[in-house]
Amino acid sequence: MKQRILIVGAGFAGMWSALSATRLLDMHGHRDTEVAVLAPQAELRLRPRFYEQEAHRMVAPLAELFAVVGVRFIKGAAERIDVDGQTVTYRDAQGDLAELGYDRLVLATGSNLVRPALAGLEHAFDVDQLEGAVRLEQHLKSLGRLPASSARNTVVVAGGGFTGIETATEMPARLRAVLGEAADVRVIVVDRGSEIGGALGKGPHALVAEASAELGVEWRLNSSVVAVDAGGVSLADGERIEASTVVWTVGVRASSLTAQIPAQRDGLGRLHVDGNLRVIGQDAIFATGDVAYAATDELGNYALMTCQHAIALGRSAGNNVAASLLGVEPIPYRQPKYATCLDLGGWGALLTEGWDRQVKQVREAGKQLKNHINNILIYPPAANRADALAAADPLIPVIE
Ligand SMILES: Cc1cc2nc3c(=O)[nH]c(=O)nc-3n(C[C@H](O)[C@H](O)[C@H](O)COP(=O)(O)OP(=O)(O)OC[C@H]3O[C@@H](n4cnc5c(N)ncnc54)[C@H](O)[C@@H]3O)c2cc1C
């Protein structure tokens, strides 16, 4: 009987795991192992683009790619992992429960925004998953049908980290596209920190402040949203901001399926993995992408919940899960280079390199790179067997 590598999740990490596992099996002429991907949809949802307009377009089909490389796609959402029995129970496309056995499991179910229990938070939007980003898009378009008011023209973004900054700096242009160029729009970021973009480090901080000032994005620092309602937000210091649009961006955690695997997890719920991305203490289970707490080097740096890490972690997990069945040497996961490219709307974008985030490019030059990343780099390879498998080599760096 065929052995099965079961990959749960078809995001960056899951897709690249499937291609990379297939690549190594192929290189060894091994035909007795099925590579199967279980996910709710055969498409790559481009989460890094969900702060942009036209969110519904931020998906890339995977069915043809999986078909040409011989990866079996199973539509469904995993609900239970039986580690001892080596099975996954999932809800299939018809809503029925079904079960799949595995010889090796790769958990690649990503992360989610977990909202705190805050009064009225159901009125807030987010850009974490496709459905939410599309809801925000539709809501923004609907503002054009409302009479002019300060609330209609105001967006509050809760959280000034990466997602909050990219969402906020894009917002003046998105609002004006709906309300007209002359509209008096307001975008306000509410953040607990004491400095604009402070969490990103000294270099980015000054440039995020510059971009915010240029775009008219206001910041409420040392502050937090304590309640949301249909007409706006209340802040911890008692300030009330009238706003028809509130976007919540803080509180991302690894998929809750990680809790079903008896193993150590970090504060974000990510599974501790060894250098080959095998879950520590679980011989048959690998974790990758946003569900993996993985060392990137020997200097004490760990992968972040980013696409740049998920792509490399995916190629690595796929290679090593296949290596474990083939009995060949794995290739340890290493990703010493780290860069960030932060979109700052009409100001441009900011490229930093290194864990201390040294600024390397700004404004239009940064924007060109961001456009390349968002429009090309993060997309799946074309549905061509040889090229797609070659692209899954775990030794290809995500950043040159
Ligand atoms: C607004 C925004 C902006 C971002 N910007 C950047 C950026 O500029 N640069 C960067 O590097 N990163 C960025 N990120 C982070 C990046 O998107 C994530 O780190 C990346 O998507 C993680 O990849 P992943 O494959 O681990 O998980 P995901 O992309 O989340 O994919 C998870 C997959 O698992 C599937 N799944 C989930 N639950 C189940 C289940 N129960 N059963 C089966 N399948 C399941 C999902 O359907 C999906 O296919 C951004 C994220 C957001 C939200």
The ligand as a Gaussian input file, in Angstrom:
#p B3LYP/6-31G(d) Opt

LIG

0 1
 C       -2.514000      42.012000       6.106000
 C       -1.302000      41.145000       6.156000
 C       -0.098000      41.641000       5.646000
 C        1.053000      40.852000       5.686000
 N        2.196000      41.339000       5.148000
 C        3.280000      40.583000       5.083000
 C        4.467000      41.063000       4.459000
 O        4.522000      42.210000       3.995000
 N        5.537000      40.237000       4.387000
 C        5.502000      38.969000       4.892000
 O        6.515000      38.269000       4.779000
 N        4.396000      38.476000       5.503000
 C        3.289000      39.248000       5.613000
 N        2.154000      38.769000       6.217000
 C        2.199000      37.454000       6.888000
 C        1.965000      36.291000       5.951000
 O        0.792000      36.480000       5.210000
 C        1.868000      34.990000       6.751000
 O        2.994000      34.862000       7.566000
 C        1.783000      33.802000       5.796000
 O        0.557000      33.842000       5.098000
 C        1.931000      32.491000       6.542000
 O        1.873000      31.439000       5.634000
 P        1.304000      30.018000       6.076000
 O        1.319000      29.160000       4.877000
 O        1.975000      29.565000       7.304000
 O       -0.211000      30.308000       6.512000
 P       -1.435000      30.876000       5.685000
 O       -0.990000      31.714000       4.548000
 O       -2.314000      31.496000       6.716000
 O       -2.119000      29.582000       5.094000
 C       -2.778000      28.659000       5.928000
 C       -3.454000      27.608000       5.092000
 O       -4.038000      26.646000       5.963000
 C       -5.398000      26.453000       5.625000
 N       -6.095000      26.029000       6.831000
 C       -6.345000      26.742000       7.947000
 N       -7.038000      25.987000       8.830000
 C       -7.190000      24.769000       8.269000
 C       -7.790000      23.568000       8.670000
 N       -8.391000      23.437000       9.860000
 N       -7.766000      22.500000       7.822000
 C       -7.148000      22.603000       6.615000
 N       -6.571000      23.717000       6.178000
 C       -6.581000      24.793000       6.992000
 C       -5.826000      27.805000       5.065000
 O       -7.010000      27.677000       4.295000
 C       -4.602000      28.130000       4.228000
 O       -4.652000      27.415000       3.028000
 C        0.990000      39.538000       6.225000
 C       -0.214000      39.043000       6.729000
 C       -1.339000      39.826000       6.709000
 C       -2.641000      39.270000       7.239000

